Amino acid sequence: MAAHELDTFFHPSSVAVVGASGRQSSVGYALLKNLLFGSMRAEPGDAARQLGFDGPVYAVNPKGGEILGQPVYESLAAIGRPVDLMLVAIPPRFVPDLMDEAAAAGVGHAIVISAGFAEMGDQGRELQAAMVTAARRGGIRVIGPNCLGVLRPSARLNASFAESPPPAGAVALLSQSGALITGVISFSQREGFGLSAAVSLGSKADVEDEDVLRWLADDDETRCVALYVESFPEPASFLQVARHLAARKPVVALKGGATAAGAKAASSHTGSLAGSAAAYRAAFAQNGVLQAESIGDLVNWSRALAHQPLPAGNRVAIVTNAGGPGVLSADEASRRGLELAELSPETFAALDGVLPAVWSRNNPVDVIGDATPERYRDALNILGRAPEVDALVVIMTQQAMTEPLATAEAIAHAHHEPSWKKPLLCSFLGLVGTEVGSYLDEHGVPEYNLPEQAVGALAALMRRARWLQRDEPAAPAGLPHPKPDLDRAQRLVDEARDAGHENLPLDRAREVLEAAGIRYNRSAAAADEDEAVRRAEEIGFPVVLKVISADVLHKSDVGGVELGVVDADGVRAACRHIVARVGEHQPDAKIDGFTVEQQVSGTEIIVGVSRDADFGPLLMVGMGGIFVEVYKDVAFRLVPLTRRDALAMIDEIQAQPLLDGARNRPRLDRPELAEILLRVSALVDAVPAIAELDVNPLVITEEGLVAIDARVIAAR
């Protein structure tokens, strides 16, 4: 859809309300009043009309008459003048025929407020399909049904049944939920920040999220897009548009319903940890979309991203007139990946010249409880120019001697100095919704009720800056891994499937991953204990023995693994113990022999793949071994991924000290792991018959990464 095809939804020349009603509790009444007077709160009259839509507004109802001083036309045809946009609030069974009538009258755009379509089951879906068919036959674009409507504050267009519009601003809100829009509108009115547009998509029968995102990409008023969504009919299409938009403007998304939708049965560790929530997190991360976890984050981050410059780094200075909130903000900054800036001697000297002798002489910069507006301004002027500071958070608590409004004015003045290039966020505790808080927002400085919220918004600015500054690292040289042979991997999987193996035998699974270029420890298969002894002596002690059985998915769970075997007698004993334990736990399992492997010690990680129903292959990396599903310290990305994606995944693992060699452990070679992730990505991209796989554990050793175990599950 070309961007101009949506223009009429935001800038119509004329609007008709089909289903206009004189009953004040009806949606048809609210739509008409909002268009005419801008708000349900307005008292009808000439003065209020100046606050409403500035083009012709037509009321349509077969009963005729007059509503809110407007004549009511019995049909669209009866209007006799062009109608750009119609709002529909009539029973759903009449809507398909209305589309034919609208097409005949030259209407090109419709917002269907009416509910009772696909959300009502099979009959509703049939009705919705009939509506879409009729609309497309007549060349009509449709937002809805079952939606709140569209608001464009700068154009005084309140084409919705929201009680009143938000102030005009720079954040566009796109939501599948109309109620979320009305909640954010109330918040924006209280806080003093504005919206460039608010669009409720409802059931998305025609116009989709990506259609509106394309339009917003070219909208000069919109500097940030906030998105609430529950489903994407075509995720790949959405991601393509979202990535294009994110390259130009920040996008913050809140995904509803992901957790419940993610429950699934799976055979691999990766499959059991993956799900819709993981897939969406991966999709958003790879395409530059900042994923919020709450409505508060959605709004707070968007306000900062719309109005503040991006930081050059992650070093933050906190200015406060109260010690406790400053300390808590410092804690939150650390949790969010921000660093407290180390102030230089020059900065200390400058601050000494404007602050009382008892100031903290540290960061957070405590300007003392009796801080005047001038003291805040002077401290900000110094820190705003300090090269060691990338961003600032300013906190004020109200004391008897505090001048909140004058302080807000001083902060805004400092921020608007031509030389100011750094993000500045504020928290005036207890003053949310007051003249003071709204003053700062109205002057481009987001103000938050709690300092932790300001720090969280600053972290979002930092993440945005990092994504825009990303580059593609070079491939590492001299890896101790074999070159990939994906054609061979394909043949191995096909042969296994032809032989009836859905869960590939361990030796065959290892062959598949070795063909993908993954280095394994020395290993050999043995049919019985005598052969196991010979193989162990060839490999060298100590060794590990594992059961070979297509019926056993998780060998450790059934006692199918024996570690630290140091001699021939131990090999024989281990084989017998494994047979006994597997027989006890899984009597029907057919044991085909044993794998004898070189024992490798080090920190264990996992690499795996599962397939998401919407997004396709989903690759995972994290802390591995037998506790992977207990600790769940993993990160996901969609396949195919870039080297940059791979390194970002590794950075998301929480147990970074273990990867960095804590307590004399071998240190992870991150470029090597990134290369392995890329090879696994290429494998599952080239061999779609692989439904799930685990490389677990992949061991960090002094000589590099060595795979120990493998699980490959072929699609049925």
C-alpha positions as CSV (number, residue, x, y, z in Angstrom):
1,M,0.0,0.0,0.0
2,A,1.5,3.4,-1.0
3,A,1.7,5.8,1.9
4,H,-0.7,8.3,0.2
5,E,-3.5,5.7,0.2
6,L,-3.9,6.3,4.0
7,D,-3.8,10.1,3.9
8,T,-7.6,10.4,4.0
9,F,-7.8,8.6,7.3
10,F,-5.8,11.4,8.9
11,H,-6.6,14.4,6.7
12,P,-10.1,14.0,5.2
13,S,-11.9,16.9,3.5
14,S,-15.3,15.7,4.8
15,V,-16.6,13.0,7.1
16,A,-19.9,11.2,7.4
17,V,-21.2,9.4,10.5
18,V,-23.3,6.5,9.4
19,G,-25.4,5.5,12.4
20,A,-25.4,8.9,14.0
21,S,-27.8,9.0,16.9
22,G,-29.5,11.5,19.2
23,R,-29.2,9.1,22.1
24,Q,-26.4,10.5,24.2
25,S,-25.2,7.1,25.5
26,S,-24.7,5.7,22.0
27,V,-21.5,5.4,20.0
28,G,-23.2,7.2,17.0
29,Y,-23.8,10.2,19.2
30,A,-20.2,10.2,20.5
31,L,-18.7,10.0,17.1
32,L,-20.7,12.9,15.8
33,K,-20.1,15.1,18.8
34,N,-16.4,14.4,18.8
35,L,-16.1,15.3,15.1
36,L,-18.1,18.5,15.5
37,F,-16.7,19.8,18.8
38,G,-13.5,17.8,19.4
39,S,-14.6,16.3,22.7
40,M,-17.5,14.7,24.5
41,R,-16.9,17.2,27.3
42,A,-17.5,20.2,25.0
43,E,-20.7,22.3,25.3
44,P,-22.2,22.4,21.7
45,G,-22.0,25.9,20.2
46,D,-20.1,28.0,17.8
47,A,-17.1,28.4,20.1
48,A,-16.8,24.6,20.6
49,R,-17.2,24.1,16.8
50,Q,-13.8,25.8,16.5
51,L,-12.3,22.9,18.4
52,G,-13.7,20.3,16.2
53,F,-13.0,19.0,12.7
54,D,-12.8,22.0,10.3
55,G,-14.4,20.3,7.3
56,P,-18.0,19.3,6.6
57,V,-19.5,16.7,9.0
58,Y,-22.6,14.8,7.9
59,A,-24.9,12.8,10.1
60,V,-26.5,9.7,8.4
61,N,-29.5,7.8,9.8
62,P,-32.6,6.4,7.9
63,K,-34.8,8.2,10.5
64,G,-33.7,11.6,9.4
65,G,-34.2,14.6,11.7
66,E,-31.6,16.7,13.4
67,I,-28.8,15.9,15.9
68,L,-26.5,18.4,17.6
69,G,-27.8,21.1,15.3
70,Q,-26.9,19.1,12.2
71,P,-29.4,17.8,9.6
72,V,-29.6,14.1,9.4
73,Y,-29.4,12.5,6.0
74,E,-31.3,9.3,5.3
75,S,-28.5,7.8,3.2
76,L,-25.1,8.6,1.9
77,A,-26.6,9.3,-1.5
78,A,-28.9,11.9,0.0
79,I,-25.9,14.1,1.1
80,G,-25.3,15.0,-2.5
81,R,-21.8,16.2,-1.8
82,P,-18.4,14.4,-1.8
83,V,-17.6,12.3,1.3
84,D,-14.0,11.3,1.9
85,L,-14.3,9.3,5.1
86,M,-17.2,7.5,6.7
87,L,-17.5,6.3,10.3
88,V,-19.7,3.3,10.7
89,A,-21.7,2.6,13.8
90,I,-24.6,0.4,12.7
91,P,-25.5,-3.2,13.3
92,P,-22.9,-5.5,11.6
93,R,-25.4,-7.3,9.4
94,F,-26.0,-4.0,7.5
95,V,-22.3,-3.2,6.9
96,P,-21.6,-5.3,3.8
97,D,-24.5,-3.6,1.9
98,L,-23.4,-0.2,3.2
99,M,-20.0,-0.7,1.5
100,D,-21.8,-1.0,-1.9
101,E,-23.8,2.1,-1.1
102,A,-20.6,4.0,-0.1
103,A,-18.8,3.0,-3.2
104,A,-21.7,4.3,-5.3
105,A,-21.5,7.6,-3.4
106,G,-17.7,7.9,-4.0
107,V,-16.6,7.2,-0.4
108,G,-13.0,5.8,-0.5
109,H,-12.2,5.2,3.2
110,A,-14.2,3.8,6.1
111,I,-13.6,3.3,9.8
112,V,-15.9,0.6,11.0
113,I,-16.5,1.1,14.7
114,S,-19.2,-1.6,14.9
115,A,-18.4,-4.8,16.7
116,G,-19.9,-8.3,16.1
117,F,-17.6,-9.6,13.3
118,A,-14.7,-12.1,13.5
119,E,-14.5,-11.9,17.3
120,M,-17.9,-13.5,17.5
121,G,-17.1,-16.8,15.8
122,D,-17.8,-18.4,12.4
123,Q,-20.9,-16.4,11.6
124,G,-19.1,-13.2,12.5
125,R,-16.1,-14.2,10.3
126,E,-18.4,-14.8,7.4
127,L,-20.0,-11.4,7.9
128,Q,-16.5,-9.8,8.1
129,A,-15.4,-11.5,4.9
130,A,-18.5,-10.2,3.1
131,M,-17.8,-6.7,4.3
132,V,-14.2,-6.9,3.0
133,T,-15.3,-8.3,-0.3
134,A,-17.8,-5.5,-0.8
135,A,-15.3,-2.8,0.3
136,R,-12.6,-4.1,-2.1
137,R,-15.1,-4.4,-4.9
138,G,-15.8,-0.7,-4.4
139,G,-12.2,0.4,-3.8
140,I,-12.8,1.3,-0.1
141,R,-10.0,1.0,2.5
142,V,-11.2,-0.1,5.9
143,I,-9.9,0.4,9.4
144,G,-11.6,-2.0,11.9
145,P,-14.1,-3.4,12.6
146,N,-14.5,-3.4,16.3
147,C,-12.2,-0.4,16.9
148,L,-12.1,2.9,18.7
149,G,-11.3,5.0,15.7
150,V,-8.6,7.4,14.6
151,L,-7.4,10.7,16.2
152,R,-5.2,13.3,14.5
153,P,-4.9,16.1,17.1
154,S,-3.1,18.6,14.9
155,A,-5.9,18.3,12.4
156,R,-8.6,18.6,15.1
157,L,-9.8,15.2,13.9
158,N,-11.4,13.1,16.7
159,A,-12.9,10.3,14.5
160,S,-13.4,8.1,17.5
161,F,-15.6,7.6,20.6
162,A,-12.8,8.5,23.0
163,E,-14.1,11.1,25.5
164,S,-11.5,13.7,24.5
165,P,-8.4,14.0,22.4
166,P,-4.8,14.2,23.5
167,P,-2.6,17.2,23.0
168,A,-0.9,17.4,19.7
169,G,2.6,15.9,19.9
170,A,5.3,13.7,18.3
171,V,4.4,10.1,19.5
172,A,2.1,8.0,17.2
173,L,0.1,5.4,19.1
174,L,-1.0,2.3,17.1
175,S,-3.0,-0.2,19.0
176,Q,-5.1,-3.3,18.5
177,S,-6.9,-2.3,21.7
178,G,-9.0,0.8,21.8
179,A,-9.1,0.8,25.6
180,L,-5.4,1.1,25.8
181,I,-5.6,4.2,23.6
182,T,-8.1,5.9,25.8
183,G,-5.9,5.1,28.9
184,V,-2.9,6.6,27.2
185,I,-4.9,9.7,26.2
186,S,-5.9,10.3,29.8
187,F,-2.3,10.0,30.8
188,S,-1.1,12.4,28.1
189,Q,-3.6,15.0,29.1
190,R,-2.5,14.8,32.7
191,E,1.2,14.8,31.9
192,G,1.2,17.3,29.1
193,F,2.8,15.2,26.4
194,G,1.2,14.9,23.0
195,L,0.4,12.4,20.3
196,S,0.8,12.9,16.6
197,A,-1.9,10.3,15.9
198,A,-3.7,7.5,17.6
199,V,-5.0,4.6,15.5
200,S,-7.2,1.7,16.8
201,L,-7.0,-1.1,14.3
202,G,-9.5,-3.5,16.0
203,S,-10.0,-6.7,14.1
204,K,-7.7,-5.6,11.2
205,A,-10.0,-6.8,8.4
206,D,-8.2,-4.7,5.8
207,V,-5.7,-2.1,7.0
208,E,-2.9,-3.8,9.0
209,D,-0.2,-2.6,11.3
210,E,2.4,-2.5,8.6
211,D,0.1,-0.3,6.4
212,V,-0.1,2.3,9.1
213,L,3.6,2.0,9.9
214,R,4.4,2.8,6.2
215,W,2.3,5.9,6.5
216,L,3.9,7.0,9.8
217,A,7.4,6.6,8.3
218,D,6.7,9.5,6.1
219,D,4.7,11.6,8.6
220,D,6.6,14.7,9.5
221,E,4.8,15.1,12.8
222,T,5.7,11.6,14.1
223,R,9.1,11.2,15.7
224,C,8.4,7.9,17.6
225,V,5.9,5.1,17.1
226,A,4.4,3.3,20.1
227,L,2.7,0.0,19.1
228,Y,0.5,-2.4,21.1
229,V,-0.3,-5.6,19.2
230,E,-1.7,-9.0,20.0
231,S,-1.3,-10.8,16.6
232,F,0.3,-10.4,13.2
233,P,-1.4,-12.2,10.4
234,E,1.8,-12.0,8.3
235,P,4.7,-11.6,10.7
236,A,7.4,-11.5,7.9
237,S,5.6,-8.6,6.2
238,F,5.4,-6.7,9.5
239,L,9.0,-7.3,10.3
240,Q,10.2,-6.0,6.9
241,V,8.2,-2.8,7.4
242,A,9.2,-2.4,11.0
243,R,12.9,-2.7,10.2
244,H,12.5,0.0,7.5
245,L,10.7,2.3,9.9
246,A,13.1,1.7,12.8
247,A,16.0,2.8,10.6
248,R,14.3,6.2,10.4
249,K,12.3,6.5,13.6
250,P,12.2,4.7,16.9
251,V,9.6,2.0,17.4
252,V,8.5,0.8,20.8
253,A,6.3,-2.3,20.9
254,L,4.2,-4.0,23.6
255,K,3.2,-7.5,22.6
256,G,0.1,-8.9,24.3
257,G,-0.7,-12.6,24.7
258,A,2.7,-13.9,23.9
259,T,3.2,-16.0,27.1
260,A,0.0,-18.0,26.9
261,A,0.4,-18.6,23.2
262,G,4.0,-19.9,23.7
263,A,3.1,-23.1,25.6
264,K,4.0,-26.2,23.5
265,A,5.2,-29.7,23.7
266,A,8.8,-30.2,22.4
267,S,11.4,-32.8,22.4
268,S,14.6,-30.7,22.5
269,H,15.7,-28.4,25.3
270,T,15.5,-25.5,22.8
271,G,11.9,-26.5,21.8
272,S,10.8,-26.6,25.4
273,L,12.3,-23.1,26.2
274,A,11.1,-21.5,22.9
275,G,7.6,-20.2,22.2
276,S,5.7,-17.2,20.9
277,A,7.2,-14.9,23.6
278,A,10.8,-15.9,22.7
279,A,10.1,-15.6,18.9
280,Y,8.7,-12.1,19.3
281,R,11.5,-11.0,21.5
282,A,14.0,-12.2,18.9
283,A,12.0,-10.7,16.0
284,F,11.9,-7.3,17.7
285,A,15.5,-7.3,18.7
286,Q,16.7,-8.2,15.2
287,N,14.7,-5.5,13.5
288,G,15.4,-2.5,15.8
289,V,12.1,-2.5,17.7
290,L,12.4,-1.8,21.4
291,Q,10.2,-4.2,23.2
292,A,8.4,-2.8,26.3
293,E,7.2,-5.1,29.1
294,S,4.4,-2.9,30.3
295,I,2.1,0.0,29.3
296,G,4.3,2.3,31.5
297,D,7.4,1.3,29.5
298,L,5.6,1.8,26.2
299,V,4.6,5.4,27.1
300,N,7.7,6.4,29.1
301,W,10.2,5.2,26.5
302,S,8.3,6.7,23.6
303,R,8.2,10.1,25.3
304,A,12.0,10.1,25.7
305,L,12.7,8.8,22.2
306,A,10.4,11.4,20.6
307,H,12.0,14.4,22.3
308,Q,15.5,13.6,23.4
309,P,18.8,13.2,21.4
310,L,20.5,9.8,21.6
311,P,23.4,9.4,23.9
312,A,26.9,9.0,22.6
313,G,27.6,6.3,25.2
314,N,26.2,4.8,28.4
315,R,27.8,7.1,31.0
316,V,25.1,8.9,33.1
317,A,25.2,11.7,35.6
318,I,22.5,11.9,38.2
319,V,21.7,15.3,39.8
320,T,19.5,15.2,42.9
321,N,18.6,17.2,46.0
322,A,17.9,14.0,48.0
323,G,20.4,11.2,48.7
324,G,18.0,8.2,48.8
325,P,16.4,8.7,45.3
326,G,19.9,9.3,43.9
327,V,21.2,6.0,45.3
328,L,18.1,4.1,44.0
329,S,18.6,5.7,40.6
330,A,22.2,4.6,40.5
331,D,21.1,1.0,41.4
332,E,18.6,1.1,38.6
333,A,21.2,2.5,36.1
334,S,23.5,-0.5,36.9
335,R,20.6,-3.0,36.4
336,R,19.8,-1.3,33.0
337,G,23.4,-1.5,31.7
338,L,24.2,2.2,32.3
339,E,27.4,3.4,34.0
340,L,27.7,6.2,36.5
341,A,30.1,8.7,34.8
342,E,33.5,9.1,36.5
343,L,33.6,12.9,36.9
344,S,36.9,14.5,35.9
345,P,39.0,16.8,38.1
346,E,38.0,19.7,35.8
347,T,34.3,18.9,36.3
348,F,34.7,18.6,40.1
349,A,36.4,22.0,40.2
350,A,33.7,23.6,38.2
351,L,31.0,22.1,40.4
352,D,32.9,23.3,43.5
353,G,32.4,26.8,42.2
354,V,28.6,26.6,42.1
355,L,27.6,24.1,44.8
356,P,27.7,24.3,48.6
357,A,30.9,23.1,50.3
358,V,28.9,20.1,51.6
359,W,27.8,18.8,48.2
360,S,28.4,15.0,47.7
361,R,31.6,15.4,45.5
362,N,30.5,12.2,43.8
363,N,28.1,10.9,41.2
364,P,25.1,11.0,41.9
365,V,25.7,14.8,42.3
366,D,23.7,15.7,45.4
367,V,23.0,19.5,45.2
368,I,21.6,19.4,48.8
369,G,17.9,19.7,49.9
370,D,17.8,23.5,49.8
371,A,18.9,23.6,46.1
372,T,17.7,26.7,44.3
373,P,16.6,26.8,40.6
374,E,19.9,28.5,39.9
375,R,21.9,25.7,41.6
376,Y,20.2,23.1,39.4
377,R,20.8,25.3,36.3
378,D,24.5,25.8,37.1
379,A,25.1,22.1,37.8
380,L,23.4,21.1,34.5
381,N,25.4,23.6,32.5
382,I,28.6,22.1,33.8
383,L,27.6,18.4,33.5
384,G,26.0,19.0,30.1
385,R,29.3,20.1,28.7
386,A,31.5,17.6,30.5
387,P,33.0,15.2,28.0
388,E,32.8,12.2,30.4
389,V,29.0,12.5,30.7
390,D,26.8,11.1,28.0
391,A,23.3,11.7,29.6
392,L,21.7,13.2,32.6
393,V,18.9,12.3,35.0
394,V,17.6,15.1,37.2
395,I,15.7,14.4,40.4
396,M,13.9,16.8,42.7
397,T,12.0,16.1,45.9
398,Q,9.9,18.9,47.3
399,Q,11.2,20.5,50.5
400,A,9.9,23.5,52.4
401,M,12.3,25.8,50.6
402,T,12.0,24.2,47.1
403,E,10.7,26.1,44.1
404,P,9.4,23.4,41.8
405,L,8.1,25.5,38.9
406,A,11.1,27.8,38.9
407,T,13.4,24.8,39.0
408,A,11.5,23.2,36.1
409,E,11.9,26.5,34.1
410,A,15.7,26.5,34.9
411,I,16.1,22.9,33.8
412,A,14.2,23.6,30.5
413,H,16.3,26.7,29.9
414,A,19.6,24.8,30.4
415,H,18.4,22.0,28.1
416,H,17.5,24.4,25.3
417,E,20.9,26.0,25.2
418,P,22.2,25.7,21.6
419,S,25.3,23.8,22.8
420,W,23.2,21.1,24.6
421,K,23.5,17.8,22.8
422,K,22.8,15.2,25.5
423,P,19.6,13.5,26.6
424,L,18.1,14.9,29.8
425,L,15.2,13.2,31.7
426,C,13.6,14.3,35.0
427,S,11.7,13.0,38.0
428,F,10.0,15.4,40.3
429,L,8.7,13.1,43.0
430,G,5.1,13.6,44.0
431,L,4.4,16.2,41.3
432,V,3.1,14.0,38.5
433,G,0.1,15.5,36.8
434,T,0.7,19.0,38.3
435,E,1.6,22.2,36.5
436,V,5.3,21.5,37.2
437,G,5.4,18.0,35.6
438,S,3.4,19.1,32.5
439,Y,5.6,22.2,32.1
440,L,8.7,20.1,31.5
441,D,7.0,17.8,29.1
442,E,5.5,20.7,27.2
443,H,9.1,22.0,26.8
444,G,10.5,18.8,25.5
445,V,11.9,17.4,28.8
446,P,10.1,14.2,29.8
447,E,9.3,14.2,33.5
448,Y,8.4,11.0,35.3
449,N,6.8,10.2,38.6
450,L,9.6,7.9,39.8
451,P,13.3,8.2,39.1
452,E,13.5,4.5,38.1
453,Q,11.2,5.3,35.2
454,A,13.5,8.1,34.0
455,V,16.4,5.7,34.2
456,G,14.5,3.0,32.3
457,A,13.6,5.5,29.5
458,L,17.3,6.6,29.3
459,A,18.3,2.9,28.9
460,A,15.8,2.7,26.0
461,L,17.6,5.7,24.4
462,M,20.9,3.9,24.8
463,R,19.6,0.7,23.2
464,R,18.3,2.7,20.3
465,A,21.7,4.4,19.8
466,R,23.5,1.1,19.9
467,W,21.2,-0.4,17.3
468,L,21.7,2.5,14.9
469,Q,25.5,2.4,15.4
470,R,25.7,-1.3,14.8
471,D,28.2,-2.7,12.2
472,E,28.9,-6.2,10.9
473,P,32.0,-7.7,12.5
474,A,34.5,-9.5,10.4
475,A,34.6,-13.3,10.5
476,P,37.3,-14.8,12.7
477,A,40.4,-16.3,11.1
478,G,42.0,-19.7,11.8
479,L,39.1,-21.4,13.5
480,P,39.7,-25.0,14.6
481,H,36.4,-26.1,13.0
482,P,36.0,-28.0,9.8
483,K,34.5,-26.3,6.7
484,P,30.7,-26.8,6.4
485,D,29.3,-29.3,3.9
486,L,25.6,-28.6,4.0
487,D,24.9,-30.9,1.0
488,R,26.2,-33.8,3.1
489,A,24.1,-32.6,6.1
490,Q,21.0,-32.7,3.9
491,R,21.8,-36.3,2.7
492,L,22.4,-37.5,6.2
493,V,19.0,-36.1,7.4
494,D,17.2,-37.5,4.4
495,E,18.8,-41.0,4.9
496,A,17.7,-40.9,8.6
497,R,14.2,-40.0,7.7
498,D,14.0,-42.7,5.0
499,A,15.2,-45.2,7.7
500,G,12.3,-44.1,9.9
501,H,14.4,-42.1,12.4
502,E,12.6,-39.0,13.6
503,N,15.0,-38.7,16.6
504,L,18.3,-39.3,14.8
505,P,20.7,-41.7,16.5
506,L,23.5,-39.9,18.4
507,D,26.2,-40.9,16.0
508,R,24.1,-39.7,13.0
509,A,23.2,-36.5,14.8
510,R,26.9,-35.8,15.4
511,E,27.6,-36.4,11.7
512,V,25.0,-33.9,10.7
513,L,26.4,-31.2,13.0
514,E,30.0,-32.0,12.0
515,A,28.9,-31.6,8.4
516,A,27.7,-28.1,9.4
517,G,31.2,-27.3,10.6
518,I,30.9,-27.9,14.3
519,R,33.9,-29.4,16.1
520,Y,33.2,-32.4,18.3
521,N,35.4,-34.3,20.8
522,R,36.9,-37.6,19.7
523,S,34.2,-40.3,19.6
524,A,33.4,-43.7,18.4
525,A,30.3,-46.0,18.5
526,A,30.4,-49.5,20.0
527,A,27.9,-52.3,19.6
528,D,28.9,-54.0,22.9
529,E,31.1,-53.6,25.9
530,D,34.1,-55.4,24.3
531,E,34.1,-53.0,21.4
532,A,33.6,-50.1,23.9
533,V,36.8,-51.1,25.6
534,R,38.7,-51.1,22.3
535,R,37.3,-47.7,21.4
536,A,38.1,-46.2,24.8
537,E,41.7,-47.4,24.5
538,E,42.0,-45.8,21.0
539,I,40.6,-42.5,22.2
540,G,42.5,-42.4,25.5
541,F,41.2,-42.3,29.1
542,P,39.3,-40.7,30.8
543,V,36.2,-41.3,28.6
544,V,32.4,-40.8,28.8
545,L,30.0,-43.6,27.8
546,K,26.5,-42.8,26.5
547,V,23.6,-45.0,25.5
548,I,22.7,-45.2,21.8
549,S,18.9,-45.6,21.5
550,A,16.5,-43.9,19.1
551,D,13.9,-44.3,21.9
552,V,15.8,-42.2,24.4
553,L,15.6,-38.4,24.0
554,H,17.3,-37.2,27.2
555,K,20.0,-39.7,28.1
556,S,20.8,-38.2,31.5
557,D,17.2,-38.4,32.6
558,V,17.3,-42.2,32.3
559,G,20.8,-42.9,33.5
560,G,22.2,-43.3,30.0
561,V,25.5,-41.5,30.7
562,E,28.5,-42.5,32.7
563,L,31.3,-39.9,33.2
564,G,34.9,-40.2,34.2
565,V,35.6,-43.8,33.2
566,V,39.4,-44.3,33.6
567,D,40.2,-47.9,32.6
568,A,38.9,-51.0,30.7
569,D,37.2,-52.5,33.8
570,G,35.4,-49.2,34.3
571,V,34.2,-49.3,30.7
572,R,32.7,-52.7,31.1
573,A,31.0,-51.7,34.4
574,A,29.7,-48.5,32.9
575,C,28.1,-50.3,30.0
576,R,26.3,-52.7,32.4
577,H,25.2,-49.8,34.6
578,I,23.8,-47.9,31.7
579,V,21.8,-50.9,30.4
580,A,20.4,-51.5,33.9
581,R,19.4,-47.9,34.5
582,V,17.9,-47.4,31.1
583,G,15.9,-50.7,31.5
584,E,14.7,-49.5,34.9
585,H,13.5,-46.1,33.6
586,Q,12.4,-46.9,30.1
587,P,12.0,-50.7,29.8
588,D,10.7,-50.6,26.2
589,A,13.8,-48.7,24.9
590,K,15.8,-50.6,22.3
591,I,19.6,-50.2,23.1
592,D,21.7,-50.2,20.0
593,G,25.1,-49.8,21.7
594,F,27.2,-47.1,23.3
595,T,29.0,-44.0,22.3
596,V,32.5,-43.7,23.7
597,E,33.8,-40.2,23.9
598,Q,36.9,-38.2,25.0
599,Q,36.0,-36.5,28.3
600,V,36.2,-32.8,28.0
601,S,35.9,-30.4,30.9
602,G,35.0,-26.7,31.0
603,T,32.0,-24.3,31.1
604,E,29.0,-25.7,29.3
605,I,26.8,-23.8,27.0
606,I,24.0,-24.8,24.6
607,V,23.2,-23.9,21.0
608,G,19.8,-25.1,19.6
609,V,17.1,-24.5,17.1
610,S,13.3,-25.0,17.2
611,R,10.7,-24.0,14.6
612,D,8.1,-21.3,15.4
613,A,4.7,-21.6,13.7
614,D,4.8,-17.9,12.7
615,F,8.5,-17.1,12.3
616,G,10.2,-20.3,11.3
617,P,13.6,-21.4,12.7
618,L,14.4,-19.9,16.1
619,L,18.0,-20.2,17.3
620,M,19.0,-20.3,20.9
621,V,22.2,-19.9,22.9
622,G,22.8,-19.9,26.6
623,M,24.2,-21.6,29.6
624,G,24.0,-25.4,29.0
625,G,24.4,-28.8,30.6
626,I,21.8,-30.6,32.5
627,F,20.4,-27.4,34.2
628,V,19.5,-25.5,31.0
629,E,15.8,-25.8,31.6
630,V,16.2,-24.9,35.3
631,Y,18.1,-21.7,34.9
632,K,16.8,-20.8,31.5
633,D,19.7,-18.3,30.9
634,V,19.2,-18.2,27.2
635,A,18.7,-15.8,24.3
636,F,16.9,-16.3,21.0
637,R,17.1,-14.9,17.4
638,L,15.4,-15.7,14.2
639,V,17.1,-17.6,11.3
640,P,18.9,-16.4,9.3
641,L,21.0,-14.2,11.6
642,T,23.9,-12.0,11.0
643,R,27.2,-12.1,12.9
644,R,26.1,-8.9,14.7
645,D,22.9,-10.8,15.8
646,A,25.0,-13.7,17.0
647,L,27.3,-11.5,19.1
648,A,24.2,-9.6,20.5
649,M,22.7,-13.0,21.6
650,I,25.9,-13.9,23.5
651,D,25.8,-10.5,25.3
652,E,22.3,-11.2,26.5
653,I,23.3,-14.3,28.5
654,Q,23.1,-13.3,32.2
655,A,26.0,-15.4,33.4
656,Q,28.7,-13.3,31.7
657,P,31.3,-13.8,34.5
658,L,31.3,-17.5,33.7
659,L,31.8,-16.9,30.1
660,D,34.7,-14.5,30.9
661,G,36.6,-17.1,32.9
662,A,35.4,-16.7,36.5
663,R,37.3,-18.9,39.1
664,N,40.0,-19.9,36.6
665,R,37.6,-21.3,34.0
666,P,38.5,-21.1,30.3
667,R,37.5,-17.9,28.7
668,L,34.9,-17.9,25.9
669,D,36.1,-16.9,22.5
670,R,33.0,-14.9,21.5
671,P,33.8,-14.6,17.8
672,E,34.2,-18.4,17.7
673,L,30.8,-18.9,19.3
674,A,29.3,-16.4,16.9
675,E,30.7,-18.4,14.0
676,I,29.2,-21.6,15.4
677,L,25.8,-19.8,15.7
678,L,26.0,-18.7,12.1
679,R,26.9,-22.3,11.0
680,V,23.9,-23.7,12.8
681,S,21.7,-21.0,11.3
682,A,23.0,-21.9,7.9
683,L,22.3,-25.6,8.6
684,V,18.7,-25.2,9.5
685,D,18.1,-22.7,6.7
686,A,19.5,-25.1,4.2
687,V,17.9,-28.3,5.7
688,P,14.3,-27.5,6.4
689,A,13.7,-31.1,7.4
690,I,15.4,-30.4,10.7
691,A,12.6,-29.6,13.1
692,E,14.6,-29.2,16.3
693,L,18.2,-29.6,17.4
694,D,20.4,-29.2,20.4
695,V,24.2,-29.0,20.7
696,N,24.4,-29.5,24.4
697,P,26.8,-29.2,25.9
698,L,29.2,-27.1,23.9
699,V,32.2,-26.8,26.2
700,I,34.4,-23.8,26.5
701,T,38.0,-25.2,26.7
702,E,41.5,-23.6,26.6
703,E,41.7,-24.8,23.0
704,G,38.3,-23.4,21.9
705,L,34.7,-24.7,21.8
706,V,34.2,-28.4,21.6
707,A,30.7,-30.0,21.2
708,I,30.0,-33.1,23.3
709,D,26.4,-34.1,22.6
710,A,23.9,-33.7,19.8
711,R,20.2,-34.1,19.3
712,V,18.6,-33.7,15.9
713,I,14.9,-34.2,15.4
714,A,13.6,-34.5,11.9
715,A,10.2,-33.2,10.8
716,R,7.6,-35.9,10.3
